Amino acid sequence: MAKKSLFAKLFSRLPGKQPDPVVWKSTPRPEQYRLKIIFFITDWNRANIVSDVFVEEKVRFFFIRKGMGTANSEILDLLGIGASEKAVIFCMEQAVGVPVLMKEVRKKLRSYGPGAGITFTVPISAINDPILLIFKQSILKNEKIAAGNPDEESAGIAGEYSHDLIMVIVNQGFSDELMNTARSAGATGGTVMHARGQAHEGAVKFFGVSVQEEKEFILILTDRKKKSSIMQAICETHGLGSDAQGIVFSLPVDDVMGLSLD
């Protein structure tokens, strides 16, 4: 029997969980209810700086994972995602609170100069109501923030995204080859994390592959215009029919900024 994920364990302990959880419906909700996942990628030895800001700002859920940067030398100084140990830190926050949180982290890391890291956000399209109820406690406060920042709150609502986050899962040992393929198709760099893979027996039989437990999880932030060519190159060279047995998908990114730039 597959082990529960961290998210599953967390959510299963929350009070008021219903047998059939209700997620966000397709009907519009007030903007103050919109949630995003904010990613921060910085050097591992600066992870505590970001987490301290989360504690100060009373961020409700955040997670830290160690990764390995793979950016080429041309953008190493600019984005801080070069070949060294990285912290991939992500949290959930209401859309109206995102600019404040990003600003505070940026302020703490700015003194490190170029290479402090990068931050970006991904919109959440649905979530179970018990989690949403937790965020409702700060609705009144965030309504005032939204009223004072209408332009920031409306960003990304129309679906006009300039960047995408390509996420790739491959067997252990193939991340270097995959990043070479991605770079040849226009990617500038990525971040690699180690993971353990599990699959249902039916999926294994359907794809005709054997699932190795040790996996590598690669995050590639890219301009939307380059997304298709990068994903196609990865699929052709490192897809399920290859030894890498890669699974590739992407998410829209609606806010991107360096953590050390004005």
Helices and strands as residue ranges (DSSP letters): H 6-12, G 31-33, E 35-43, G 44-46, H 47-56, E 61-69, H 73-79, E 85-94, G 95-97, H 98-109, G 110-112, E 118-123, H 129-135, G 136-138, H 139-148, H 150-154, E 163-171, H 175-184, E 191-196, H 201-207, E 214-223, H 224-238, E 247-253, E 255-258
